[in-house]
């Protein structure tokens, strides 16, 4: 389900940005309307399944960083083409430790 370890999909793939935006918005809306809060990893996996059903490529990124208090924080995000579908907020602050394509 995760895909190829340390693999990465093309940033030049022909994914329809409009469709990716719809998936991204659907994940955000569902997160606001279900009784529990979903985490970035669950959101990335859910979007991945939606993108796979459309026979499009994507990459899940897992990253870590240390905050100002020295605590280690983790984050997951999903990219398809050049569009960040989930986990866009501050994803560039994290050091990538794993990718799945």
Biopython code that builds the backbone (N, CA, C, O; Angstrom):
import numpy as np
from Bio.PDB.StructureBuilder import StructureBuilder

atoms = [
    (1, "UNK", "N", (0.813, -1.196, 0.000)),
    (1, "UNK", "CA", (0.000, 0.000, 0.000)),
    (1, "UNK", "C", (0.855, 1.257, 0.000)),
    (1, "UNK", "O", (0.516, 2.240, -0.659)),
    (2, "UNK", "N", (1.950, 1.232, 0.728)),
    (2, "UNK", "CA", (2.816, 2.411, 0.791)),
    (2, "UNK", "C", (3.539, 2.636, -0.527)),
    (2, "UNK", "O", (3.736, 3.782, -0.932)),
    (3, "UNK", "N", (3.934, 1.576, -1.195)),
    (3, "UNK", "CA", (4.653, 1.711, -2.447)),
    (3, "UNK", "C", (6.112, 1.351, -2.298)),
    (3, "UNK", "O", (6.524, 0.769, -1.295)),
    (4, "UNK", "N", (6.888, 1.701, -3.303)),
    (4, "UNK", "CA", (8.306, 1.391, -3.332)),
    (4, "UNK", "C", (9.068, 2.266, -2.333)),
    (4, "UNK", "O", (8.988, 3.493, -2.376)),
    (5, "UNK", "N", (9.807, 1.610, -1.432)),
    (5, "UNK", "CA", (10.577, 2.330, -0.415)),
    (5, "UNK", "C", (11.679, 3.138, -1.082)),
    (5, "UNK", "O", (12.387, 2.637, -1.956)),
    (6, "UNK", "N", (11.818, 4.371, -0.672)),
    (6, "UNK", "CA", (12.806, 5.338, -1.170)),
    (6, "UNK", "C", (12.630, 5.608, -2.668)),
    (6, "UNK", "O", (13.545, 6.086, -3.337)),
    (7, "UNK", "N", (11.442, 5.293, -3.175)),
    (7, "UNK", "CA", (11.114, 5.617, -4.559)),
    (7, "UNK", "C", (10.482, 6.996, -4.621)),
    (7, "UNK", "O", (10.015, 7.524, -3.612)),
    (8, "UNK", "N", (10.472, 7.566, -5.800)),
    (8, "UNK", "CA", (9.882, 8.891, -5.964)),
    (8, "UNK", "C", (9.232, 8.976, -7.341)),
    (8, "UNK", "O", (9.829, 8.590, -8.346)),
    (9, "UNK", "N", (8.014, 9.479, -7.374)),
    (9, "UNK", "CA", (7.310, 9.647, -8.643)),
    (9, "UNK", "C", (7.855, 10.880, -9.361)),
    (9, "UNK", "O", (8.515, 11.730, -8.762)),
    (10, "UNK", "N", (7.569, 10.952, -10.625)),
    (10, "UNK", "CA", (8.051, 12.051, -11.449)),
    (10, "UNK", "C", (7.396, 13.367, -11.038)),
    (10, "UNK", "O", (6.207, 13.407, -10.720)),
    (11, "UNK", "N", (8.163, 14.413, -11.046)),
    (11, "UNK", "CA", (7.603, 15.742, -10.799)),
    (11, "UNK", "C", (7.019, 16.319, -12.077)),
    (11, "UNK", "O", (6.393, 17.379, -12.059)),
    (12, "UNK", "N", (7.223, 15.628, -13.172)),
    (12, "UNK", "CA", (6.739, 16.082, -14.472)),
    (12, "UNK", "C", (5.555, 15.266, -14.962)),
    (12, "UNK", "O", (5.208, 15.340, -16.141)),
    (13, "UNK", "N", (4.920, 14.482, -14.082)),
    (13, "UNK", "CA", (3.818, 13.637, -14.541)),
    (13, "UNK", "C", (2.619, 14.487, -14.956)),
    (13, "UNK", "O", (2.526, 15.662, -14.602)),
    (14, "UNK", "N", (1.724, 13.892, -15.692)),
    (14, "UNK", "CA", (0.617, 14.615, -16.312)),
    (14, "UNK", "C", (-0.638, 14.643, -15.459)),
    (14, "UNK", "O", (-1.744, 14.662, -16.000)),
    (15, "UNK", "N", (-0.498, 14.647, -14.156)),
    (15, "UNK", "CA", (-1.669, 14.649, -13.293)),
    (15, "UNK", "C", (-2.430, 15.967, -13.438)),
    (15, "UNK", "O", (-1.837, 17.039, -13.558)),
    (16, "UNK", "N", (-3.731, 15.859, -13.425)),
    (16, "UNK", "CA", (-4.610, 17.014, -13.563)),
    (16, "UNK", "C", (-4.648, 17.775, -12.236)),
    (16, "UNK", "O", (-5.147, 17.256, -11.237)),
    (17, "UNK", "N", (-4.122, 19.007, -12.223)),
    (17, "UNK", "CA", (-4.049, 19.786, -10.986)),
    (17, "UNK", "C", (-5.431, 20.031, -10.396)),
    (17, "UNK", "O", (-5.586, 20.033, -9.175)),
    (18, "UNK", "N", (-6.429, 20.234, -11.235)),
    (18, "UNK", "CA", (-7.791, 20.473, -10.759)),
    (18, "UNK", "C", (-8.296, 19.274, -9.965)),
    (18, "UNK", "O", (-8.912, 19.437, -8.911)),
    (19, "UNK", "N", (-8.038, 18.075, -10.468)),
    (19, "UNK", "CA", (-8.457, 16.859, -9.780)),
    (19, "UNK", "C", (-7.699, 16.672, -8.468)),
    (19, "UNK", "O", (-8.278, 16.237, -7.473)),
    (20, "UNK", "N", (-6.408, 16.999, -8.462)),
    (20, "UNK", "CA", (-5.613, 16.892, -7.239)),
    (20, "UNK", "C", (-6.103, 17.883, -6.181)),
    (20, "UNK", "O", (-6.107, 17.569, -4.991)),
    (21, "UNK", "N", (-6.507, 19.055, -6.606)),
    (21, "UNK", "CA", (-7.048, 20.069, -5.690)),
    (21, "UNK", "C", (-8.356, 19.580, -5.083)),
    (21, "UNK", "O", (-8.611, 19.813, -3.901)),
    (22, "UNK", "N", (-9.184, 18.911, -5.867)),
    (22, "UNK", "CA", (-10.441, 18.351, -5.358)),
    (22, "UNK", "C", (-10.146, 17.308, -4.279)),
    (22, "UNK", "O", (-10.804, 17.288, -3.239)),
    (23, "UNK", "N", (-9.160, 16.441, -4.523)),
    (23, "UNK", "CA", (-8.766, 15.426, -3.536)),
    (23, "UNK", "C", (-8.252, 16.101, -2.268)),
    (23, "UNK", "O", (-8.634, 15.724, -1.160)),
    (24, "UNK", "N", (-7.392, 17.089, -2.431)),
    (24, "UNK", "CA", (-6.835, 17.816, -1.290)),
    (24, "UNK", "C", (-7.946, 18.461, -0.465)),
    (24, "UNK", "O", (-7.944, 18.366, 0.762)),
    (25, "UNK", "N", (-8.885, 19.111, -1.128)),
    (25, "UNK", "CA", (-10.002, 19.761, -0.433)),
    (25, "UNK", "C", (-10.893, 18.731, 0.262)),
    (25, "UNK", "O", (-11.374, 18.978, 1.368)),
    (26, "UNK", "N", (-11.114, 17.586, -0.372)),
    (26, "UNK", "CA", (-11.941, 16.533, 0.227)),
    (26, "UNK", "C", (-11.319, 16.025, 1.526)),
    (26, "UNK", "O", (-12.033, 15.769, 2.495)),
    (27, "UNK", "N", (-10.005, 15.880, 1.551)),
    (27, "UNK", "CA", (-9.310, 15.436, 2.759)),
    (27, "UNK", "C", (-9.483, 16.481, 3.864)),
    (27, "UNK", "O", (-9.763, 16.126, 5.009)),
    (28, "UNK", "N", (-9.320, 17.754, 3.534)),
    (28, "UNK", "CA", (-9.474, 18.836, 4.528)),
    (28, "UNK", "C", (-10.896, 18.897, 5.070)),
    (28, "UNK", "O", (-11.096, 19.049, 6.275)),
    (29, "UNK", "N", (-11.879, 18.780, 4.189)),
    (29, "UNK", "CA", (-13.283, 18.840, 4.603)),
    (29, "UNK", "C", (-13.633, 17.665, 5.506)),
    (29, "UNK", "O", (-14.296, 17.837, 6.530)),
    (30, "UNK", "N", (-13.189, 16.479, 5.128)),
    (30, "UNK", "CA", (-13.501, 15.302, 5.945)),
    (30, "UNK", "C", (-12.820, 15.404, 7.309)),
    (30, "UNK", "O", (-13.388, 14.969, 8.311)),
    (31, "UNK", "N", (-11.623, 15.967, 7.364)),
    (31, "UNK", "CA", (-10.925, 16.129, 8.642)),
    (31, "UNK", "C", (-11.705, 17.042, 9.581)),
    (31, "UNK", "O", (-11.748, 16.809, 10.789)),
    (32, "UNK", "N", (-12.318, 18.076, 9.025)),
    (32, "UNK", "CA", (-13.095, 19.008, 9.845)),
    (32, "UNK", "C", (-14.421, 18.421, 10.310)),
    (32, "UNK", "O", (-14.970, 18.866, 11.317)),
    (33, "UNK", "N", (-14.945, 17.428, 9.593)),
    (33, "UNK", "CA", (-16.300, 16.950, 9.849)),
    (33, "UNK", "C", (-16.414, 15.576, 10.481)),
    (33, "UNK", "O", (-17.526, 15.102, 10.709)),
    (34, "UNK", "N", (-15.310, 14.928, 10.766)),
    (34, "UNK", "CA", (-15.397, 13.653, 11.477)),
    (34, "UNK", "C", (-15.091, 13.910, 12.950)),
    (34, "UNK", "O", (-14.400, 14.878, 13.269)),
    (35, "UNK", "N", (-15.589, 13.064, 13.855)),
    (35, "UNK", "CA", (-15.456, 13.347, 15.281)),
    (35, "UNK", "C", (-14.034, 13.272, 15.832)),
    (35, "UNK", "O", (-13.779, 13.777, 16.925)),
    (36, "UNK", "N", (-13.116, 12.663, 15.115)),
    (36, "UNK", "CA", (-11.740, 12.598, 15.605)),
    (36, "UNK", "C", (-10.823, 13.370, 14.659)),
    (36, "UNK", "O", (-11.147, 13.558, 13.486)),
    (37, "UNK", "N", (-9.706, 13.804, 15.163)),
    (37, "UNK", "CA", (-8.734, 14.538, 14.355)),
    (37, "UNK", "C", (-7.820, 13.525, 13.673)),
    (37, "UNK", "O", (-7.254, 12.652, 14.330)),
    (38, "UNK", "N", (-7.676, 13.644, 12.354)),
    (38, "UNK", "CA", (-6.755, 12.763, 11.645)),
    (38, "UNK", "C", (-5.381, 13.411, 11.588)),
    (38, "UNK", "O", (-5.257, 14.635, 11.568)),
    (39, "UNK", "N", (-4.379, 12.593, 11.564)),
    (39, "UNK", "CA", (-2.999, 13.073, 11.504)),
    (39, "UNK", "C", (-2.524, 13.115, 10.051)),
    (39, "UNK", "O", (-3.171, 12.575, 9.154)),
    (40, "UNK", "N", (-1.400, 13.755, 9.845)),
    (40, "UNK", "CA", (-0.859, 13.951, 8.498)),
    (40, "UNK", "C", (-0.601, 12.623, 7.776)),
    (40, "UNK", "O", (-0.800, 12.531, 6.565)),
    (41, "UNK", "N", (-0.168, 11.609, 8.500)),
    (41, "UNK", "CA", (0.121, 10.312, 7.880)),
    (41, "UNK", "C", (-1.155, 9.660, 7.336)),
    (41, "UNK", "O", (-1.160, 9.130, 6.225)),
    (42, "UNK", "N", (-2.222, 9.703, 8.115)),
    (42, "UNK", "CA", (-3.499, 9.148, 7.696)),
    (42, "UNK", "C", (-4.035, 9.918, 6.493)),
    (42, "UNK", "O", (-4.574, 9.320, 5.562)),
    (43, "UNK", "N", (-3.890, 11.232, 6.507)),
    (43, "UNK", "CA", (-4.341, 12.050, 5.387)),
    (43, "UNK", "C", (-3.561, 11.720, 4.115)),
    (43, "UNK", "O", (-4.141, 11.629, 3.033)),
    (44, "UNK", "N", (-2.255, 11.541, 4.244)),
    (44, "UNK", "CA", (-1.425, 11.199, 3.080)),
    (44, "UNK", "C", (-1.822, 9.837, 2.501)),
    (44, "UNK", "O", (-1.917, 9.681, 1.284)),
    (45, "UNK", "N", (-2.051, 8.861, 3.370)),
    (45, "UNK", "CA", (-2.461, 7.531, 2.899)),
    (45, "UNK", "C", (-3.823, 7.571, 2.223)),
    (45, "UNK", "O", (-4.023, 6.928, 1.192)),
    (46, "UNK", "N", (-4.756, 8.318, 2.790)),
    (46, "UNK", "CA", (-6.086, 8.428, 2.214)),
    (46, "UNK", "C", (-6.032, 9.072, 0.833)),
    (46, "UNK", "O", (-6.651, 8.583, -0.112)),
    (47, "UNK", "N", (-5.296, 10.164, 0.722)),
    (47, "UNK", "CA", (-5.155, 10.834, -0.579)),
    (47, "UNK", "C", (-4.457, 9.912, -1.574)),
    (47, "UNK", "O", (-4.801, 9.896, -2.755)),
    (48, "UNK", "N", (-3.483, 9.152, -1.101)),
    (48, "UNK", "CA", (-2.759, 8.210, -1.960)),
    (48, "UNK", "C", (-3.716, 7.197, -2.588)),
    (48, "UNK", "O", (-3.636, 6.908, -3.782)),
    (49, "UNK", "N", (-4.628, 6.659, -1.761)),
    (49, "UNK", "CA", (-5.607, 5.705, -2.270)),
    (49, "UNK", "C", (-6.513, 6.356, -3.317)),
    (49, "UNK", "O", (-6.835, 5.736, -4.331)),
    (50, "UNK", "N", (-6.917, 7.584, -3.077)),
    (50, "UNK", "CA", (-7.779, 8.293, -4.028)),
    (50, "UNK", "C", (-7.053, 8.550, -5.349)),
    (50, "UNK", "O", (-7.648, 8.441, -6.421)),
    (51, "UNK", "N", (-5.778, 8.890, -5.265)),
    (51, "UNK", "CA", (-4.974, 9.143, -6.467)),
    (51, "UNK", "C", (-4.710, 7.838, -7.215)),
    (51, "UNK", "O", (-4.775, 7.803, -8.444)),
    (52, "UNK", "N", (-4.412, 6.769, -6.480)),
    (52, "UNK", "CA", (-4.181, 5.461, -7.111)),
    (52, "UNK", "C", (-5.408, 4.987, -7.886)),
    (52, "UNK", "O", (-5.272, 4.388, -8.953)),
    (53, "UNK", "N", (-6.599, 5.249, -7.360)),
    (53, "UNK", "CA", (-7.838, 4.845, -8.055)),
    (53, "UNK", "C", (-7.985, 5.556, -9.391)),
    (53, "UNK", "O", (-8.706, 5.088, -10.273)),
    (54, "UNK", "N", (-7.302, 6.685, -9.542)),
    (54, "UNK", "CA", (-7.333, 7.440, -10.791)),
    (54, "UNK", "C", (-6.131, 7.126, -11.676)),
    (54, "UNK", "O", (-5.892, 7.800, -12.678)),
    (55, "UNK", "N", (-5.374, 6.090, -11.294)),
    (55, "UNK", "CA", (-4.184, 5.651, -12.028)),
    (55, "UNK", "C", (-3.167, 6.774, -12.210)),
    (55, "UNK", "O", (-2.574, 6.924, -13.278)),
    (56, "UNK", "N", (-2.976, 7.552, -11.159)),
    (56, "UNK", "CA", (-1.992, 8.626, -11.187)),
    (56, "UNK", "C", (-0.863, 8.295, -10.221)),
    (56, "UNK", "O", (-1.036, 7.509, -9.290)),
    (57, "UNK", "N", (0.284, 8.902, -10.454)),
    (57, "UNK", "CA", (1.461, 8.683, -9.614)),
    (57, "UNK", "C", (1.467, 9.658, -8.434)),
    (57, "UNK", "O", (0.919, 10.758, -8.508)),
    (58, "UNK", "N", (2.104, 9.221, -7.347)),
    (58, "UNK", "CA", (2.285, 10.106, -6.194)),
    (58, "UNK", "C", (3.435, 9.581, -5.343)),
    (58, "UNK", "O", (3.877, 8.443, -5.505)),
    (59, "UNK", "N", (3.907, 10.420, -4.441)),
    (59, "UNK", "CA", (4.966, 10.042, -3.508)),
    (59, "UNK", "C", (4.585, 10.502, -2.113)),
    (59, "UNK", "O", (4.209, 11.656, -1.909)),
    (60, "UNK", "N", (4.686, 9.581, -1.146)),
    (60, "UNK", "CA", (4.516, 9.929, 0.262)),
    (60, "UNK", "C", (5.896, 10.228, 0.826)),
    (60, "UNK", "O", (6.837, 9.459, 0.630)),
    (61, "UNK", "N", (6.009, 11.342, 1.522)),
    (61, "UNK", "CA", (7.257, 11.737, 2.181)),
    (61, "UNK", "C", (7.065, 11.660, 3.688)),
    (61, "UNK", "O", (6.034, 12.078, 4.215)),
    (62, "UNK", "N", (8.062, 11.125, 4.374)),
    (62, "UNK", "CA", (8.089, 11.101, 5.827)),
    (62, "UNK", "C", (9.302, 11.923, 6.244)),
    (62, "UNK", "O", (10.418, 11.664, 5.791)),
    (63, "UNK", "N", (9.085, 12.921, 7.112)),
    (63, "UNK", "CA", (10.179, 13.784, 7.530)),
    (63, "UNK", "C", (10.178, 14.009, 9.033)),
    (63, "UNK", "O", (9.178, 13.784, 9.714)),
    (64, "UNK", "N", (11.318, 14.457, 9.530)),
    (64, "UNK", "CA", (11.469, 14.786, 10.948)),
    (64, "UNK", "C", (12.186, 16.125, 11.090)),
    (64, "UNK", "O", (12.905, 16.564, 10.192)),
    (65, "UNK", "N", (11.973, 16.753, 12.230)),
    (65, "UNK", "CA", (12.691, 17.986, 12.559)),
    (65, "UNK", "C", (12.729, 18.116, 14.079)),
    (65, "UNK", "O", (11.957, 17.471, 14.787)),
    (66, "UNK", "N", (13.630, 18.951, 14.564)),
    (66, "UNK", "CA", (13.661, 19.294, 15.988)),
    (66, "UNK", "C", (13.104, 20.700, 16.126)),
    (66, "UNK", "O", (13.499, 21.615, 15.403)),
    (67, "UNK", "N", (12.178, 20.859, 17.068)),
    (67, "UNK", "CA", (11.618, 22.191, 17.270)),
    (67, "UNK", "C", (12.538, 23.008, 18.182)),
    (67, "UNK", "O", (13.618, 22.547, 18.552)),
    (68, "UNK", "N", (12.116, 24.198, 18.536)),
    (68, "UNK", "CA", (12.955, 25.097, 19.337)),
    (68, "UNK", "C", (13.238, 24.544, 20.726)),
    (68, "UNK", "O", (14.232, 24.917, 21.350)),
    (69, "UNK", "N", (12.370, 23.653, 21.218)),
    (69, "UNK", "CA", (12.573, 23.039, 22.533)),
    (69, "UNK", "C", (13.412, 21.775, 22.466)),
    (69, "UNK", "O", (13.639, 21.126, 23.487)),
    (70, "UNK", "N", (13.877, 21.417, 21.265)),
    (70, "UNK", "CA", (14.692, 20.226, 21.090)),
    (70, "UNK", "C", (13.885, 18.948, 20.926)),
    (70, "UNK", "O", (14.460, 17.862, 20.860)),
    (71, "UNK", "N", (12.554, 19.059, 20.859)),
    (71, "UNK", "CA", (11.705, 17.890, 20.666)),
    (71, "UNK", "C", (11.700, 17.491, 19.193)),
    (71, "UNK", "O", (11.683, 18.345, 18.307)),
    (72, "UNK", "N", (11.715, 16.189, 18.946)),
    (72, "UNK", "CA", (11.646, 15.689, 17.580)),
    (72, "UNK", "C", (10.195, 15.625, 17.139)),
    (72, "UNK", "O", (9.344, 15.081, 17.843)),
    (73, "UNK", "N", (9.920, 16.182, 15.979)),
    (73, "UNK", "CA", (8.573, 16.190, 15.407)),
    (73, "UNK", "C", (8.614, 15.439, 14.088)),
    (73, "UNK", "O", (9.603, 15.510, 13.357)),
    (74, "UNK", "N", (7.550, 14.728, 13.786)),
    (74, "UNK", "CA", (7.440, 14.016, 12.526)),
    (74, "UNK", "C", (6.320, 14.597, 11.676)),
    (74, "UNK", "O", (5.394, 15.224, 12.191)),
    (75, "UNK", "N", (6.414, 14.384, 10.382)),
    (75, "UNK", "CA", (5.398, 14.898, 9.469)),
    (75, "UNK", "C", (5.382, 14.028, 8.221)),
    (75, "UNK", "O", (6.409, 13.492, 7.805)),
    (76, "UNK", "N", (4.200, 13.899, 7.634)),
    (76, "UNK", "CA", (4.048, 13.173, 6.370)),
    (76, "UNK", "C", (3.282, 14.061, 5.404)),
    (76, "UNK", "O", (2.371, 14.789, 5.798)),
    (77, "UNK", "N", (3.663, 13.991, 4.136)),
    (77, "UNK", "CA", (2.942, 14.737, 3.109)),
    (77, "UNK", "C", (2.965, 13.932, 1.816)),
    (77, "UNK", "O", (3.774, 13.022, 1.637)),
    (78, "UNK", "N", (2.046, 14.300, 0.919)),
    (78, "UNK", "CA", (1.897, 13.585, -0.336)),
    (78, "UNK", "C", (2.034, 14.563, -1.494)),
    (78, "UNK", "O", (1.400, 15.618, -1.516)),
    (79, "UNK", "N", (2.879, 14.188, -2.459)),
    (79, "UNK", "CA", (3.077, 15.000, -3.664)),
    (79, "UNK", "C", (2.657, 14.184, -4.874)),
    (79, "UNK", "O", (2.940, 12.990, -4.969)),
    (80, "UNK", "N", (1.979, 14.850, -5.792)),
    (80, "UNK", "CA", (1.658, 14.237, -7.080)),
    (80, "UNK", "C", (2.009, 15.264, -8.144)),
    (80, "UNK", "O", (1.457, 16.364, -8.155)),
    (81, "UNK", "N", (2.919, 14.913, -9.029)),
    (81, "UNK", "CA", (3.451, 15.909, -9.957)),
    (81, "UNK", "C", (4.209, 16.951, -9.148)),
    (81, "UNK", "O", (5.091, 16.610, -8.360)),
    (82, "UNK", "N", (3.873, 18.199, -9.338)),
    (82, "UNK", "CA", (4.497, 19.258, -8.537)),
    (82, "UNK", "C", (3.551, 19.791, -7.463)),
    (82, "UNK", "O", (3.871, 20.760, -6.774)),
    (83, "UNK", "N", (2.384, 19.154, -7.323)),
    (83, "UNK", "CA", (1.352, 19.611, -6.403)),
    (83, "UNK", "C", (1.437, 18.857, -5.084)),
    (83, "UNK", "O", (1.421, 17.626, -5.071)),
    (84, "UNK", "N", (1.527, 19.586, -3.972)),
    (84, "UNK", "CA", (1.488, 18.969, -2.646)),
    (84, "UNK", "C", (0.016, 18.794, -2.289)),
    (84, "UNK", "O", (-0.707, 19.768, -2.082)),
    (85, "UNK", "N", (-0.414, 17.536, -2.220)),
    (85, "UNK", "CA", (-1.834, 17.226, -2.022)),
    (85, "UNK", "C", (-2.215, 17.346, -0.553)),
    (85, "UNK", "O", (-3.237, 17.951, -0.230)),
    (86, "UNK", "N", (-1.413, 16.781, 0.339)),
    (86, "UNK", "CA", (-1.666, 16.876, 1.784)),
    (86, "UNK", "C", (-0.372, 17.248, 2.496)),
    (86, "UNK", "O", (0.722, 17.005, 1.986)),
    (87, "UNK", "N", (-0.507, 17.837, 3.678)),
    (87, "UNK", "CA", (0.654, 18.129, 4.519)),
    (87, "UNK", "C", (1.533, 19.259, 4.036)),
    (87, "UNK", "O", (2.729, 19.270, 4.328)),
    (88, "UNK", "N", (0.985, 20.202, 3.313)),
    (88, "UNK", "CA", (1.790, 21.273, 2.710)),
    (88, "UNK", "C", (2.395, 22.226, 3.742)),
    (88, "UNK", "O", (3.502, 22.730, 3.553)),
    (89, "UNK", "N", (1.669, 22.468, 4.829)),
    (89, "UNK", "CA", (2.143, 23.441, 5.820)),
    (89, "UNK", "C", (3.501, 23.058, 6.396)),
    (89, "UNK", "O", (3.637, 22.032, 7.062)),
    (90, "UNK", "N", (4.486, 23.880, 6.137)),
    (90, "UNK", "CA", (5.851, 23.766, 6.671)),
    (90, "UNK", "C", (6.560, 22.466, 6.290)),
    (90, "UNK", "O", (7.521, 22.081, 6.956)),
    (91, "UNK", "N", (6.113, 21.782, 5.240)),
    (91, "UNK", "CA", (6.766, 20.523, 4.869)),
    (91, "UNK", "C", (8.239, 20.725, 4.519)),
    (91, "UNK", "O", (9.049, 19.814, 4.687)),
    (92, "UNK", "N", (8.583, 21.908, 4.036)),
    (92, "UNK", "CA", (9.975, 22.161, 3.649)),
    (92, "UNK", "C", (10.907, 22.281, 4.862)),
    (92, "UNK", "O", (12.127, 22.255, 4.702)),
    (93, "UNK", "N", (10.350, 22.412, 6.068)),
    (93, "UNK", "CA", (11.165, 22.498, 7.287)),
    (93, "UNK", "C", (11.636, 21.125, 7.772)),
    (93, "UNK", "O", (12.487, 21.040, 8.658)),
    (94, "UNK", "N", (11.100, 20.079, 7.210)),
    (94, "UNK", "CA", (11.396, 18.710, 7.680)),
    (94, "UNK", "C", (12.469, 18.061, 6.815)),
    (94, "UNK", "O", (12.511, 18.243, 5.599)),
    (95, "UNK", "N", (13.325, 17.306, 7.472)),
    (95, "UNK", "CA", (14.349, 16.511, 6.801)),
    (95, "UNK", "C", (13.708, 15.192, 6.376)),
    (95, "UNK", "O", (13.214, 14.438, 7.214)),
    (96, "UNK", "N", (13.717, 14.923, 5.096)),
    (96, "UNK", "CA", (13.090, 13.708, 4.572)),
    (96, "UNK", "C", (13.919, 12.489, 4.987)),
    (96, "UNK", "O", (15.126, 12.424, 4.753)),
    (97, "UNK", "N", (13.224, 11.516, 5.617)),
    (97, "UNK", "CA", (13.914, 10.287, 6.022)),
    (97, "UNK", "C", (13.436, 9.083, 5.225)),
    (97, "UNK", "O", (14.108, 8.052, 5.198)),
    (98, "UNK", "N", (12.271, 9.202, 4.569)),
    (98, "UNK", "CA", (11.758, 8.093, 3.761)),
    (98, "UNK", "C", (10.789, 8.625, 2.712)),
    (98, "UNK", "O", (10.092, 9.618, 2.926)),
    (99, "UNK", "N", (10.765, 7.947, 1.585)),
    (99, "UNK", "CA", (9.780, 8.247, 0.545)),
    (99, "UNK", "C", (9.192, 6.925, 0.064)),
    (99, "UNK", "O", (9.834, 5.877, 0.128)),
    (100, "UNK", "N", (7.980, 7.004, -0.410)),
    (100, "UNK", "CA", (7.291, 5.825, -0.941)),
    (100, "UNK", "C", (6.575, 6.249, -2.216)),
    (100, "UNK", "O", (5.759, 7.171, -2.202)),
    (101, "UNK", "N", (6.882, 5.577, -3.311)),
    (101, "UNK", "CA", (6.212, 5.905, -4.570)),
    (101, "UNK", "C", (5.395, 4.734, -5.062)),
    (101, "UNK", "O", (4.758, 4.823, -6.111)),
]
sb = StructureBuilder()
sb.init_structure("model")
sb.init_model(0)
sb.init_chain("A")
sb.init_seg("    ")
for serial, (resi, resn, name, xyz) in enumerate(atoms, 1):
    if name == "N":
        sb.init_residue(resn, " ", resi, " ")
    sb.init_atom(name, np.array(xyz, "f"), 0.0, 1.0, " ", f" {name:<3s}", serial, name[0])
structure = sb.get_structure()
